[in-house]
Structures are given as C-alpha cells and as structure tokens.
C-alpha cells in the first residue's frame, strides 16, 4: 500500500515529505479530489487530525500529521538513510537546523506574509519587528553557509529539504531580490537546492517574487440605507400646549426668615462711660498710680457700668492684671490684694 498524502497539490509543507520520499525511494501519492475547506472538515479527516490541518499522511499503521514529522517518517523507512547523517552529532545538528528552519525562518516569513494577504491584522510596527527577526535569522544562516555548502556535512540532508521548502515560500511570495541580496550565501544555497533533480521534480520552476504584495484591504461593507425618521409632530404639539398652559401659582410661600434672638444686654440703657477719658487716665498716670488711676476708675467709672457686681469684680480683676503687665514695678500680689480691697469697697458703694 502506497502512502497517501492528504493536502492540495501545491501545498509547500507537503513538498517536504514528497522530496524526502524521492531521496528515500518511498512512494507517496496525493489523495484524489482533495478540496481545502471541505475535505479537511469531514469526520473521516478529523479522525486523522482533530484540528483539520494539512498535510496528513495516511499509512498502513495509522495517520501522521505535521509536515516535519511526516518528512521524518518517510526518510526513516529506508535503513541507513543519509538524509539523517551518519553519526550522532550529525543527527543532532540536523534536528537543530530543522527547528531553526521552522521557528526562526518559516514563522517570521509567515508572520510577514499573512497580514498582507488579509489573513491577520496588519500593524506596521509588528511588521517591522517581524522583518527585523527574519533578517537576524537569515544573517545567522548566511554566516553558517559562508563556509558550508549544505547545513550538515557535504550532502543534502533532511535539514536542507525542510529549510529549502520554508525558504521557497518566502522567495516565491514576499522576499524580493532587494531583500535577499543582503544574504548572498543564503541565495546561493537556495538556488543550488531548488535546482537539484529531486527538488525540481516536486517544486517545478521557482521564480522569485518581484515586489512585496500590497496590504489587502477588506471590502467595505455596504452601508445600510438610512431610514427616514418618523415625524415628531405629536411631540411638538404637546410642547406647544405645554407652553400655552399658565404657570401654576406657588401653593406654599417661602417662610420668612426667623428673627435673630435679642441680646439681653440690648435691654440696658446706653452707658455713660467715656472710654477715651478712661484710656487717657490710665496712660497719663505716671506716679501715684494706685491713688489716681485705680481709685479713679472705681469711683468714677464703675458706677456707669450696667451689669452684676460679680461681673464687675471679674472685669476689674483682669484690668489690674493688665496694669501689672504695663507697670512692672507693681507686684502681682499687691495688685491682687488691692483688687480684692477695692472690690469690697465697690460692693459697699453698689449696695448703698
């Protein structure tokens, strides 16, 4: 039973298995009447690959998906196949470059190409980053190929097959001559491989793309016809009627501000005390302050005040403290005794 490859006939990932089969002498055939988007969604196909991707290789022992795994399977069908090298280190290097071809080269080519085809969101900063990563990968590959004809050893290996197929997508779709000319050893390597008989039998004539494809613009969706808005005549009439209605009288008048409570002192008659004369007496008394200033205040001004005796006692006490602060030669103890004495005299006068 021949191995059956499920994919469309121009699928580049399927070419990896086909080229490896040519070098290994394994017969692989394409499935008939494969239609992408239809065949890969059938229950029979989903049993082979649950996510419906291609290619899938159908073998007598079961199905295999993922293009690199299919290529490995094909070359291992032949004992001592040179595609996998002759030593353990060769095997390690081949696997190394297979991963490099997939993760550094193919991934960046695809991330550059897909947004321009409209298959992903196009963002100029993202494209610049992808191009930068691709140039870094091609730069590393170019350095290695400066002293090597092939990736591993002196003949074609599976690493060369996978690398050439991945580069083929870029050369045919998006990597122009102006872009690849910076990597001359990569160009020499690629064109050498694709012109090998086993490669050319599968790939055919490869031509490099002349220009980077423009960004695909999604077709603009036709705008929905604007429906005429219903007339708002009833609303307008209602507004007019509302305007015609007279303003309703205010049912409750605002409460008048409450009168402020009267100060009880406002009920007293106006004071006869002349404050300026009292200040003049205090400021002009330089000698014999006790006899003149203090007694003068008690006997001439205190009767003019309108308040309780206790309030006068407290006020007079404060005044004596103020006097003490001005006349430092009078001790506080003397002032206190004088205050008590004068208040006692004042009490007798007040109650006379």
C-alpha positions as CSV (number, residue, x, y, z in Angstrom):
1,X,0.0,0.0,0.0
2,X,1.4,3.4,-1.0
3,X,1.4,6.2,1.5
4,X,-1.4,8.7,0.9
5,X,-0.8,12.4,1.5
6,X,-3.9,14.4,2.3
7,X,-3.3,18.0,1.0
8,X,-3.8,20.1,-2.1
9,X,-1.1,19.5,-4.7
10,X,0.6,22.9,-4.4
11,X,0.9,22.8,-0.6
12,X,4.5,23.7,0.2
13,X,4.5,21.9,3.5
14,X,3.5,18.7,1.7
15,X,6.6,19.2,-0.6
16,X,8.8,18.3,2.4
17,X,7.5,14.8,2.6
18,X,7.5,14.4,-1.2
19,X,11.1,15.5,-1.7
20,X,12.2,13.3,1.3
21,X,10.4,10.4,-0.4
22,X,12.2,11.0,-3.6
23,X,15.6,10.8,-1.9
24,X,14.5,7.7,0.2
25,X,12.8,5.9,-2.7
26,X,9.4,5.8,-0.9
27,X,6.2,6.0,-2.9
28,X,3.8,8.8,-1.8
29,X,0.7,9.7,-3.6
30,X,-1.7,12.6,-3.2
31,X,-5.3,11.8,-2.3
32,X,-7.8,12.3,-5.1
33,X,-10.2,15.2,-5.2
34,X,-9.0,17.0,-2.1
35,X,-10.7,20.3,-1.5
36,X,-9.4,22.5,1.2
37,X,-12.2,23.8,3.5
38,X,-14.4,20.8,2.6
39,X,-12.4,17.6,2.7
40,X,-10.5,18.6,5.8
41,X,-13.8,19.1,7.7
42,X,-15.2,15.7,7.1
43,X,-15.5,13.2,10.0
44,X,-13.1,10.8,8.3
45,X,-10.4,13.5,8.0
46,X,-10.9,14.8,11.6
47,X,-10.3,11.3,12.9
48,X,-6.8,11.6,11.4
49,X,-6.1,15.2,12.5
50,X,-8.6,16.6,15.1
51,X,-7.8,20.2,14.2
52,X,-8.3,19.7,10.5
53,X,-4.9,21.0,9.3
54,X,-2.9,19.7,6.3
55,X,-0.8,17.8,5.4
56,X,-1.8,14.4,6.9
57,X,0.0,11.2,5.8
58,X,-2.1,8.1,5.8
59,X,-0.1,4.9,6.5
60,X,-0.9,1.3,7.0
61,X,-0.2,1.7,10.7
62,X,-2.1,5.0,11.2
63,X,-2.2,8.6,10.3
64,X,0.6,11.2,10.9
65,X,0.1,14.9,10.9
66,X,2.6,17.9,11.0
67,X,4.8,18.2,7.9
68,X,8.2,17.8,9.7
69,X,7.0,14.6,11.4
70,X,5.8,13.3,8.0
71,X,9.1,14.0,6.4
72,X,11.0,12.3,9.3
73,X,8.8,9.2,8.9
74,X,9.4,9.0,5.2
75,X,13.1,9.0,5.4
76,X,13.2,6.5,8.3
77,X,11.5,3.9,6.1
78,X,14.9,3.3,4.5
79,X,17.7,1.8,6.6
80,X,20.9,3.8,6.8
81,X,19.3,6.8,5.1
82,X,22.0,9.5,4.5
83,X,19.3,12.2,5.0
84,X,19.7,11.8,8.7
85,X,23.5,11.8,8.8
86,X,26.0,9.0,9.7
87,X,26.8,10.0,13.3
88,X,25.0,11.0,16.5
89,X,26.4,14.6,16.1
90,X,25.1,14.7,12.6
91,X,21.7,13.7,13.8
92,X,21.8,16.4,16.5
93,X,22.8,19.1,14.0
94,X,20.1,18.0,11.5
95,X,17.4,18.3,14.2
96,X,18.9,21.7,15.3
97,X,18.6,23.2,11.8
98,X,15.1,21.7,11.3
99,X,13.9,23.5,14.4
100,X,15.7,26.7,13.3
101,X,14.1,26.5,9.9
102,X,10.6,26.2,11.5
103,X,10.9,28.6,14.4
104,X,13.1,31.3,13.1
105,X,12.7,31.3,9.3
106,X,9.3,29.9,8.4
107,X,7.5,31.5,11.4
108,X,8.7,35.0,10.5
109,X,8.1,34.6,6.8
110,X,4.5,33.6,7.6
111,X,4.0,36.4,10.1
112,X,5.2,38.9,7.5
113,X,3.1,37.4,4.6
114,X,-0.3,36.6,6.3
115,X,-1.2,40.2,7.4
116,X,-0.5,41.5,3.9
117,X,-2.9,38.9,2.5
118,X,-5.6,40.0,4.9
119,X,-5.4,36.7,6.9
120,X,-4.4,38.6,10.0
121,X,-4.5,42.1,11.4
122,X,-1.9,44.3,9.7
123,X,0.1,46.5,12.0
124,X,3.2,48.4,10.6
125,X,5.1,48.2,13.9
126,X,4.5,44.5,14.1
127,X,5.6,44.0,10.5
128,X,8.9,45.9,11.2
129,X,9.6,43.7,14.2
130,X,8.9,40.5,12.1
131,X,11.2,41.7,9.3
132,X,13.9,42.5,11.9
133,X,13.6,39.0,13.3
134,X,13.7,37.4,9.9
135,X,16.8,39.4,8.9
136,X,18.5,38.3,12.1
137,X,17.7,34.6,11.3
138,X,18.9,34.9,7.7
139,X,22.0,36.6,8.9
140,X,22.9,33.7,11.2
141,X,22.1,31.3,8.4
142,X,24.2,33.3,6.0
143,X,27.2,33.2,8.3
144,X,27.0,29.4,8.6
145,X,26.7,29.0,4.8
146,X,29.7,31.2,4.2
147,X,31.9,28.2,4.9
148,X,29.4,25.3,4.2
149,X,27.6,24.2,1.0
150,X,24.9,22.4,3.0
151,X,23.7,22.7,6.6
152,X,25.2,19.4,7.8
153,X,28.0,17.5,6.2
154,X,28.7,17.5,2.4
155,X,25.4,16.3,1.0
156,X,21.7,17.0,1.2
157,X,20.1,16.1,4.5
158,X,16.5,16.4,5.8
159,X,17.5,19.7,7.3
160,X,18.3,21.1,3.8
161,X,14.9,19.8,2.5
162,X,12.9,21.5,5.2
163,X,15.0,24.7,5.1
164,X,14.6,24.9,1.3
165,X,10.9,24.4,1.4
166,X,10.5,27.0,4.1
167,X,12.6,29.5,2.2
168,X,10.7,28.7,-1.0
169,X,7.6,30.2,0.5
170,X,9.5,33.4,1.2
171,X,11.2,33.6,-2.2
172,X,8.0,33.0,-4.1
173,X,5.7,35.2,-2.1
174,X,7.3,38.1,-0.3
175,X,11.2,38.1,-0.2
176,X,12.3,40.2,-3.2
177,X,15.7,40.3,-4.8
178,X,16.5,43.6,-3.0
179,X,15.7,41.9,0.3
180,X,17.6,38.7,-0.2
181,X,20.7,40.3,-1.9
182,X,21.9,41.2,1.6
183,X,22.3,37.4,2.3
184,X,24.3,36.2,-0.7
185,X,25.3,32.8,0.8
186,X,21.6,32.1,1.5
187,X,20.7,32.9,-2.1
188,X,23.4,30.6,-3.4
189,X,22.3,27.9,-1.1
190,X,18.6,28.2,-2.0
191,X,19.1,28.3,-5.8
192,X,21.5,25.3,-5.6
193,X,18.9,23.2,-3.8
194,X,15.8,24.0,-5.8
195,X,17.7,23.1,-9.0
196,X,18.6,19.6,-7.7
197,X,16.7,17.0,-9.8
198,X,14.7,15.6,-6.8
199,X,13.8,19.2,-5.7
200,X,12.9,20.3,-9.2
201,X,10.7,17.3,-9.8
202,X,8.4,18.4,-6.9
203,X,8.8,22.2,-6.8
204,X,9.0,22.8,-10.5
205,X,10.4,26.1,-11.8
206,X,10.8,28.5,-8.9
207,X,10.7,32.2,-9.6
208,X,11.4,34.9,-7.1
209,X,8.8,37.5,-6.4
210,X,9.4,40.9,-7.9
211,X,7.7,43.1,-5.3
212,X,6.2,42.8,-1.9
213,X,2.5,42.3,-2.1
214,X,0.4,45.3,-1.0
215,X,-1.7,45.2,2.1
216,X,-5.0,43.7,1.2
217,X,-7.9,45.9,2.1
218,X,-11.0,44.3,3.3
219,X,-14.0,45.2,1.1
220,X,-16.1,47.9,2.8
221,X,-19.5,46.7,3.9
222,X,-22.4,48.5,2.2
223,X,-23.9,51.0,4.4
224,X,-27.5,50.3,5.4
225,X,-30.0,52.7,3.9
226,X,-30.8,55.4,6.3
227,X,-34.5,55.1,7.2
228,X,-36.4,58.3,7.4
229,X,-37.1,59.3,11.0
230,X,-40.8,59.4,11.9
231,X,-42.2,62.8,12.2
232,X,-42.4,64.2,15.7
233,X,-45.5,66.3,15.2
234,X,-47.4,64.9,18.2
235,X,-44.5,65.8,20.4
236,X,-44.2,69.3,19.0
237,X,-47.9,69.8,19.6
238,X,-47.6,68.6,23.1
239,X,-44.8,71.0,23.7
240,X,-46.9,73.9,22.3
241,X,-49.7,73.0,24.6
242,X,-47.4,72.9,27.5
243,X,-46.1,76.4,26.6
244,X,-49.7,77.7,26.5
245,X,-50.6,76.5,29.9
246,X,-50.3,79.3,32.5
247,X,-47.8,78.9,35.2
248,X,-49.3,77.4,38.3
249,X,-49.3,79.6,41.4
250,X,-47.0,78.6,44.2
251,X,-49.1,76.9,46.8
252,X,-46.8,77.4,49.7
253,X,-45.0,80.7,50.2
254,X,-41.5,80.8,51.4
255,X,-41.2,81.1,55.1
256,X,-40.0,84.5,56.4
257,X,-36.6,84.4,58.0
258,X,-36.8,83.9,61.7
259,X,-35.8,87.0,63.8
260,X,-32.4,86.7,65.5
261,X,-32.6,86.3,69.2
262,X,-32.1,89.5,71.1
263,X,-29.1,90.0,73.3
264,X,-30.1,90.6,76.9
265,X,-27.6,93.4,77.1
266,X,-29.5,95.3,74.5
267,X,-32.2,95.9,77.1
268,X,-29.8,98.0,79.2
269,X,-29.7,101.8,78.8
270,X,-26.7,103.2,77.0
271,X,-23.6,103.5,79.1
272,X,-22.4,106.9,80.2
273,X,-18.8,105.9,80.4
274,X,-16.5,107.7,78.0
275,X,-13.8,105.2,77.0
276,X,-11.4,107.8,75.7
277,X,-11.2,109.5,79.1
278,X,-10.6,106.2,80.8
279,X,-7.7,105.4,78.4
280,X,-6.3,108.9,79.0
281,X,-6.4,108.4,82.8
282,X,-4.6,105.1,82.5
283,X,-1.9,106.3,80.1
284,X,-1.2,109.7,81.7
285,X,-0.8,108.4,85.3
286,X,2.9,108.0,85.8
287,X,3.2,108.5,89.6
288,X,0.9,107.6,92.5
289,X,-0.8,105.2,90.1
290,X,-2.8,103.4,92.9
291,X,-4.4,106.6,94.2
292,X,-5.1,108.3,90.9
293,X,-5.7,105.7,88.2
294,X,-7.2,102.7,90.1
295,X,-9.3,104.6,92.6
296,X,-10.4,107.0,89.9
297,X,-11.7,104.1,87.8
298,X,-13.5,102.6,90.7
299,X,-15.3,105.6,92.0
300,X,-15.9,107.5,88.7
301,X,-16.4,104.9,86.0
302,X,-17.6,101.6,87.5
303,X,-21.0,103.1,88.6
304,X,-21.7,103.8,85.0
305,X,-21.5,100.1,84.0
306,X,-24.6,98.1,83.7
307,X,-24.0,94.6,84.9
308,X,-24.0,92.4,88.0
309,X,-21.5,93.1,90.8
310,X,-19.8,89.7,90.2
311,X,-19.1,90.7,86.6
312,X,-17.6,94.0,87.6
313,X,-15.4,92.2,90.1
314,X,-14.1,89.8,87.3
315,X,-13.6,92.6,84.8
316,X,-11.8,94.8,87.3
317,X,-9.5,91.9,88.3
318,X,-8.5,91.5,84.6
319,X,-7.8,95.2,84.3
320,X,-5.5,95.1,87.3
321,X,-3.6,92.2,85.7
322,X,-3.2,94.3,82.5
323,X,-1.9,97.2,84.6
324,X,0.6,95.0,86.2
325,X,1.9,93.9,82.8
326,X,2.5,97.6,81.9
327,X,3.9,98.7,85.2
328,X,6.5,96.1,86.0
329,X,7.3,97.8,89.3
330,X,4.0,96.7,90.8
331,X,4.0,93.1,92.1
332,X,1.2,90.8,91.2
333,X,0.5,90.0,94.9
334,X,0.0,93.7,95.7
335,X,-2.4,94.1,92.7
336,X,-4.4,91.0,93.8
337,X,-4.8,92.4,97.4
338,X,-5.6,95.8,96.0
339,X,-8.2,94.3,93.7
340,X,-9.9,92.5,96.5
341,X,-9.9,95.6,98.7
342,X,-11.2,97.8,96.1
343,X,-13.9,95.3,95.1
344,X,-15.0,95.2,98.7
345,X,-15.3,98.9,98.8
346,X,-17.1,98.9,95.5
347,X,-19.6,96.4,96.8
348,X,-20.4,98.6,99.7
349,X,-21.0,101.5,97.3
350,X,-23.0,99.4,94.9
351,X,-25.4,98.2,97.7
352,X,-25.7,101.6,99.4
